[in-house]
Amino acid sequence: MRGITPAHREHLEAEYPGRFTFEAETDTWDYLYLAEKLATYAGKALHGKKNHCNRFEAENDWEFKPLTYELIPGCLDMLVVWNEENAARLDPSVVYEHDAVVRAFAAYERLGLEGGALRVGGKIVGFTIGEMCSSDTFDVLVEMPEDLFGDTVAAISRREKQIVSSLKSMLGIVAKVRLVEPKSIERSEGKAVRVIDKRKLY
């Protein structure tokens, strides 16, 4: 069996103690990056990617467009070419990924998928497709008191997590919390503005 989750493993071991052995298939693992790190390429681990992107931007006439139904044929053409050019180094199982992408495009609007296409000189050279996790992000800025501003990064991070936990407990909402410098949040004249809605609803 493949794709066993910790919950599956616990159930199997409870029902059939000692009958199964479990091994991690590290060759099938994928990378997970924080969105903030991919947006800024912060840190030594992403230094190479940052240089690659900077070089690409400097050497090419490029544009990134939100994925629309009209761009899908060009994305499929690019997918075919990419598979053909990289066939020698790819695992044969990549055909399943190809089929999954084709099926996703076929049901693009029905599934509510979103994405973008990267074009160089008007030609699509890359694309991304997926499902939005959430249409809203609840961002909370909290000014730190003067006496706590000098705390360590670990201490600040710990306080941010405590606030996240409290908001979730009281409101049932998982928020992104950032502790900022004292008196750094802009004050409004007249009536206080405590919530700023940056969503594009129309």
N, C-alpha and C positions, 0 to 999 in steps of 0.2 A: 504494500500500500504506500501511496505517496501523498504528500500534502497534509500530513497529520498535525493537527493543532495541539497545544498543551491540553485543552479540554478533551480532545479525542484520546490522547495518550492516557490521561487520568481515567477515563471511562474504560478503556481497553484493559488497563492494568487492574482495575477493580473487578472486571468481569472475568478476565483470564490471567490471573497472577502468574508471572514468570514465563508466559507462553510467547511473548514477543520481545524483540530487541528493537531499539530505536536509534537511528543514526541521522545526523544532520547532513543534508546534501548541500554543502557549501557552494558547489558549482552552480546551483540554481538560485542562489541568493541575489538580491538586487540592492542597489544603493538607495539610501534614504537621506535626503538633504532637508535642512530647515529652509523655508521660503526666504527668510531674511538673509541667509548665507548665500543662496543662489542669486539674490537680487544685488548683493554687494560684492560677492566673491571674497569675503573677509576670511583671513587666516591663511596659513602656509599651505594647507592641503589643497586649496582651490587656486593657488597662485598660477599654476600652469593653465587652468581654464581661463583665468582672467586675461593672461597674455594672449591666448588663442583668440578670445573674443575681441580684444583690442586690435589685434592684427587684422582680423576679419573686417571689422568696421572701417579701419583705415584704408584697406586695399580694395574694397568693393562698393559698388553703388547698390545699396540694399534697402529693403523696406519690409516691415512686419505688419501684416494685415489680419484683422479678426477673421476667423474662418467663416465663410458663407457657402451656401449651397453651390454657387457658381464656381467656387474655387476647388471643389472636390475633385472634378475630373483631372485637373492639373496635379493635385496631390497623389491621385492614383497612378498617373503616368510616372511621376517622380519615384513612387514606391517600387514600381516594376523595374525601372532603370537601376535604382539603388540595389535591389536584390540581385539583378544580373551582374552588376559590377563587383559585388561583394560575395558572390556565391561560393568562391573557392575557400574563403576563410570562415564562412558561417556554418553553424550546426544545421543539419538537414531539418531539424524540428522548427526552424524559423518559418517554414511554410505555414505552420499553425498560427503564428503571429500575423503573418501576411493575411491569412483568411479572416482572422478576427478583426483586423483593421478594415478590410473590405466590407465585412458584415456591419461593422459599426457605422461606416460611411453610408451604407444602404439604408440604415435606420436612423440617420443622424438627427433629423428634426423630431422624429417620434420619440427618441430616447432623451431628447433635450440636451444633447452634447454640445460642448463649446470647444474652441481651439483657435489656432492661428496658423498662418502660412508665412514662411520666410522666402522672399523673392530677391534674386540678384539679377540685375539687368532685365527685369520683367519675368524671369523664369523661376518657378518654384524649386527651391533646393532643400527645403525642409518644412515640416509641419508638426503641430502638436494637437492632440485631440483627447478629450476626457470629459468627465462629469464634474460640475462645480459642487464642492462640498457644502458651501453655504453662500447665500446671496448677501448676507450681512456680516460685518465684523464689528464687534462691540469693543471699542478701544477706550480704555480708561487711563487718564493721566492723573497722577497723585503727587502733589507737591510734598517734598520731604521737609520735616522741621529742621531748623538750623542745626540742632544738636545731633541729628542723625545723618546729616549730609556727608560727613566724613567716614561713614561706615565702609567696610570692605565690600567688594563686588558680591561675595558670597552672602553677606548679611543682607544686602539690598535685594538680591535674588530671592532669598528666603522670605522677606517681607512681601515681595510681589506675589509669591505663591500663596501666602496667607490671605492676601486680599482676594485673589482669584477664588480661593476656596470659600471665603465668606460670601462673595457675590453669588457663587453657584448655590450655596446653601440657602440664601435669602430669596434670590430671584429665579433660580433654576436656569441661569444663563452662564455660559463659559465666556469670560471676557479676556481680552488681551490687556494686561495691566503694565504700565511703565511708571516707575518712580522717577520724578524729575527734580531739578534744582529748586530750592525755595524761591518763590516769587517769579518763576519762569513762565507760568501760564498767564496768557494775556487777559487782562481785566477789561470788561466791557463797561462803557459809560451808560448810566441809567439802569434799566432793568437787567438783572444778571442773566447771562447766557451760560447755562450749565451743560447743554447737550447740543452738539453740532452734527447735523445729519448730512453726510457727504455722499449718500447713495444717489445714483442716477436712475430715478424711477420712471422717467418719461423720455 
